[in-house]
Amino acid sequence: AGVPARRLWRAYRVPLGFCVTGALPLLVQVGGPDGFLTAADGGAVRAGGLLLRTSAAPLGVLLFAFTTPMSDLLPRLARAGVPAPVVDVALVTYRMSFLLLDSVRRIRQAQAARLG
């Protein structure tokens, strides 16, 4: 898809962390006959399956977001039957996010210019 691997990895780390956190409890069982905390039977297979399924969704969304321009997506949403106010809110949110990022950049620049 032409997405740089480093850029994709930087965006993928956070959702992957949540996926790993959700899969870890499947590896152990609490209060079994062998002690308070033991390895669960088939826990590794279940945890691996859950990790693969849950990590595929954010990866797909990120690839879609990195490769599909909003100018292509929003008109298609309207043609697909998404109500116009919902599409308008998505467009305004998209535009405002860039204005917010620009404001943050300018504020940091001004702070650096004042040595603090």
C-alpha positions as CSV (number, residue, x, y, z in Angstrom):
1,A,0.0,0.0,0.0
2,G,3.1,2.2,0.1
3,V,2.8,3.1,3.8
4,P,6.2,3.4,5.4
5,A,6.6,0.6,8.0
6,R,8.0,3.0,10.6
7,R,5.0,5.3,10.4
8,L,2.6,2.4,10.6
9,W,4.4,0.9,13.6
10,R,4.3,4.2,15.4
11,A,0.6,4.4,15.0
12,Y,0.0,0.7,15.7
13,R,1.9,0.4,19.0
14,V,-0.8,1.8,21.2
15,P,-3.7,-0.4,20.0
16,L,-1.4,-3.4,20.0
17,G,-0.6,-2.7,23.6
18,F,-4.3,-2.9,24.5
19,C,-4.6,-6.1,22.5
20,V,-1.7,-7.7,24.4
21,T,-3.1,-6.5,27.7
22,G,-6.4,-8.2,26.9
23,A,-4.8,-11.4,25.8
24,L,-2.4,-11.9,28.8
25,P,-5.1,-13.0,31.3
26,L,-5.9,-15.9,29.1
27,L,-2.5,-17.4,29.8
28,V,-3.1,-18.0,33.5
29,Q,-5.9,-19.3,35.8
30,V,-6.5,-18.3,39.3
31,G,-7.3,-20.7,42.1
32,G,-6.6,-24.0,40.3
33,P,-5.8,-27.3,42.0
34,D,-2.1,-26.8,41.5
35,G,-1.9,-23.5,43.3
36,F,-3.1,-19.9,43.4
37,L,-1.8,-18.9,39.9
38,T,-1.1,-21.6,37.3
39,A,-0.8,-21.7,33.5
40,A,-4.2,-22.2,31.9
41,D,-4.8,-25.3,29.8
42,G,-4.8,-24.1,26.1
43,G,-4.3,-20.6,27.3
44,A,-1.4,-19.9,24.9
45,V,-3.5,-21.0,21.9
46,R,-6.6,-18.9,23.1
47,A,-4.4,-15.9,23.9
48,G,-2.7,-16.1,20.5
49,G,-5.9,-16.4,18.7
50,L,-7.4,-13.5,20.5
51,L,-4.3,-11.4,19.9
52,L,-4.4,-12.1,16.2
53,R,-8.1,-11.3,15.9
54,T,-8.0,-8.1,18.0
55,S,-4.8,-6.8,16.5
56,A,-6.0,-7.3,12.9
57,A,-8.9,-4.8,13.3
58,P,-6.8,-1.7,14.2
59,L,-4.2,-2.6,11.6
60,G,-6.9,-2.7,8.9
61,V,-8.3,0.7,10.1
62,L,-4.8,2.2,10.2
63,L,-4.0,1.0,6.7
64,F,-7.4,2.3,5.5
65,A,-6.7,5.7,7.1
66,F,-3.2,6.0,5.7
67,T,-4.2,5.1,2.2
68,T,-7.6,6.7,1.7
69,P,-7.9,10.5,1.5
70,M,-10.8,12.1,3.3
71,S,-11.8,13.9,0.0
72,D,-12.5,10.4,-1.4
73,L,-14.1,9.0,1.7
74,L,-16.7,11.6,2.7
75,P,-18.5,11.8,-0.7
76,R,-18.7,8.0,-0.8
77,L,-20.2,8.0,2.7
78,A,-22.9,10.4,1.6
79,R,-23.6,8.3,-1.5
80,A,-23.8,5.1,0.7
81,G,-26.6,6.6,2.7
82,V,-24.9,8.1,5.7
83,P,-27.0,11.1,6.8
84,A,-25.6,14.4,5.6
85,P,-25.3,15.9,9.1
86,V,-23.0,13.0,10.1
87,V,-20.8,13.5,7.1
88,D,-20.7,17.3,7.9
89,V,-19.6,16.6,11.5
90,A,-16.9,14.2,10.2
91,L,-15.7,16.9,7.8
92,V,-15.6,19.6,10.5
93,T,-13.9,17.3,13.0
94,Y,-11.3,16.5,10.3
95,R,-10.6,20.2,9.5
96,M,-10.6,21.3,13.2
97,S,-8.0,18.6,14.1
98,F,-5.5,20.2,11.7
99,L,-6.3,23.7,13.1
100,L,-5.7,22.4,16.6
101,L,-2.4,20.8,15.6
102,D,-1.3,24.0,14.0
103,S,-2.3,26.0,17.1
104,V,-0.2,23.6,19.3
105,R,2.8,24.0,16.9
106,R,2.5,27.8,17.1
107,I,2.2,27.9,20.9
108,R,5.2,25.7,21.3
109,Q,7.2,27.9,18.9
110,A,6.2,31.0,20.8
111,Q,7.2,29.3,24.1
112,A,10.6,28.3,22.7
113,A,11.1,31.8,21.4
114,R,10.6,33.1,25.0
115,L,13.0,30.4,26.4
116,G,10.3,28.5,28.1
